[in-house]
Amino acid sequence: MTLNVVKGKFMWAKLTKREQLTEDLWKMWLQPEEKFDFKPGQYCTIGSGGIERAYSIASSPDEDQIELFVELVPPPDGNLTPLLNELKVGDAVTIRPRAKGIFVLKPDFKNHVMVGTVTGVAPYVSMLRKHLKNEEFSNNNYYVLEGASYTDEFGYDEELRNLADNNNNVLFEGSISRPNEDKNNNWKGLEGRINNLVVAKMEEWGIKPSETIVYACGHPGMIEDVKEKLENTEYTFLEERFWKD
């Protein structure tokens, strides 16, 4: 790589592992050259070829490496993701030395409803990996609702189901927006766009709006719709939106 890294402004992070989920979805693990501190839910800014973008972190701060969940946006709309898609294990990207973002768990609430689409589930994975081990958050309830078009787009469904099976205060439900397509023939979960199910699900769970914060991360259209649905209610709303490219 020919990009000059300015000490203090950037550092290198080596790609140590890659896991391909679909043709355009993959997980990648990065090993920064120096310690990288962050709070669960925050994002890192990585770059290649002089192009930088922000990515929510899926790993816990307790883990040695940074885990990301990436969706390819092909050219001409995609800028960084096509470059990341070409990286091999051992290659490096630049990374800004400080994580950013206020999309973190808010301890004042009893109920945490986490709504995401595909890669938007990443910050919730980080939050749960860390905070389920934290006594401060042990009495909270966590409800993860993830939407996707196809079953193979759920990057962390097995992990989230295992967390739900082993923690009475965790619930995970996924929904498919295209249930009639052949790829989804074996789907047994919810059907429909996740933003259209949020309010009904919260009413089904019987949680008090004044004790509940709703997080939304992923597709901007989903976020905007959930935000509108919760206007003029007692639910607290927090969003994190990134344009994928």
N, C-alpha and C positions, 0 to 999 in steps of 0.2 A: 504494500500500500504506500502511496506517495504523499498522503495528506500529512502535513506537519502538525503535530499535536503540541499545543501551547500548554506548558505546565501550569496547573492551577485552573485552566479553563476547560481542558479535556483530559481524559486519560484513556488508555486502551482497555478493552474487555475482549477476551478471547472466547470464541465459540467452542464449547467443550462437548456439546451434545445437541442432537437435533432429532425430533420425533415427528414424522409426517403423519397427519391424520387423514387428510383428503388431498386432492390435487392442489388446492389453494389454501389449506390450513395446516399449520405446523406449530410445534412447541420448540423453543430454543433456550439453551442454558448458556449464560455468559459468566466468565470469571474475570472480574475487574482486576487491574494490576494493583489496586489499593483497596482498602476496606471501604465498602459502600453502605452507608447507613440510610435507612428509610423507615417510615411508618407504614403498616399494612393499609393498602388502599392508595398509596401514593404512586407516582409514575417516574420513570427514568427517561432521559432523552438520549437516544443513541443515533449514530450517524455512519454513513458509508458514502464514499464518493463525493464528500462535501455536502451531502443532504442529511438533514436531521429531522427526526420526528419523535413524539412522546408516546410511550407505551406503558400501560398499567402493568404493575409487577404482580405475578401470581405466586411467587415464592414468599415464605415467611422471612422476616428479618433475622430469624435464628438460623437460616440456611446459609451455606457458604457461597452459593451461586445465585445469580439472578435468573429467574425463570419467566419467560414471556410467551404469550399465546398470540400468534401473528396470522393475519389473513392477507393473502396476496391480492393486490389490485393491479391488474395487468396494464401495461402502457396502452394508450397515452395518458390515461388518468392516473395511473400509479407512478410514483416517483422513487420512494425509498424501498417499498416492499419488493419490487423486482430485483433490486440489488441484494437485499437480504436473502432472497430466495436462491441466489447463486452462491452464497457462502458455503464453504466446507468446514468441517471440524478442523480447528487449528487456525482458521482465519480470525481476524480481529475487526471490531468496530470501535468507533469512538464513543465515549459516554461522558456526559456532563457529571462532575463529581458530586453534585447534590441532587437528591430527589426532591420533587415538588408536589404540590397538590393538597387540597383541604378535604378530599373525598376519603375521610377516615371515620372509623367507628365513633359514634357519639355516645358517651357513657351515661348520659342523663336519661336515656330511654330504656324501657324494659323490652320492647319489641323492635326487632330490626328486620324489615322486609327488604330483601335484596333482589332487585329486578334487573335482568341482563339479557342481552342477545349475543349469542355465540362468544366472541372474544371479550365481550363486556362482562363476562363472569369472572375474569382474572382477578380484579381487586377483592372480590368476595372470597375467593380461594385463599388469598393472602391473609385476609382478616380472620377467617375461621381457623386456619392453621396456627395462627399466633394466639388469638384471643380465647379459643376454647381451652387453652392451657393456663389462662390468666384468671386468677381468683376474682379480680375486680369485675370481670364480665361473666362469671359462672352462673349467675341467676338470670341472665338475659335469655330471650328467645330469638332464634334466627330462622327466618323463612326465606329460602332461596327459590326464586321463580326464574327459570331460564327459557327463552324462546329461540327456536331455530327453524329453518326450512326443512332440514333433513336430519335423520337420527345420527348420522356420522359427524355432524357439526358440534355435538356435545363433547367438548374436550375434557371435561372433568366430572362427567355424570357418575362414573363409578366411584370416584373419590367422595363426591358429595353424598351419594347414597350410603356409602359406608359410614360417613360421619353421622348421617341421620339415623342409621341403624344402631349406632353406638352412643348416641347422645340424645336424651329425651327432649332437649331444648333446641334441636335442629330438625328442620323439615326441608326437603328438597323435592320440587316438582318441575318437570320439563314439559314444554308444549311444542307441538309440531304445527306449523302454519299450512303445510301442504299434505294433509293426511291421506289424500286419495292417490298420491303418486306411488309408483311401484317401489321406489326406494324405501318407502315408509310402511310397507305391508305389515311388518311385525310390530309396529308401534302400539304400546298399551297405555301410554300416558295421556296427558291433556291434549286437546286439539284447539287450534286457533292462535291468533297473534297474542303474545303474552300481555301486551298493554290492554287488551280487551278483557283480560281475566283477573287483573290485579284486584280491583275493588270487590268483585264477587268473592274472591278467595279470602280477602281480609274479613269480610262479613261472615263467611263460613267458619273461619277460625275463631271468631268472637273476640278479637282483640280490640282494646279501647283505643280510639284514634289519638287521644291526648297522651297516651303512653307509647306511641308508635312513631318511628321514623321510617320513611320509605326512601331507599336509595335506588337510583336508576343509572345504568351505564350501558352504552352500546349504541345502537342505531339512533341518530338524532330524531327521527320521526317517532320512534317508540318513546323516547324520553319526553318529547314535547306533549305527546298524547297523555302519558301518565301524569305529567305536571298539570295539564288542563283538567283531568278528571279529579285531581285532589284539591283544586282551587275551591275555596269556600268550605273547606272541611277542617277538622282539628288535626289532621295528619301533618307531620313535618316532612318536608321533601328536600332531598339533596341529590344533585345530578353531577355526572362526569361524562362529557361528550368529546370524542375525538373524531375528526374526519380521517378515514383510512386512506392512505396512499403511500 
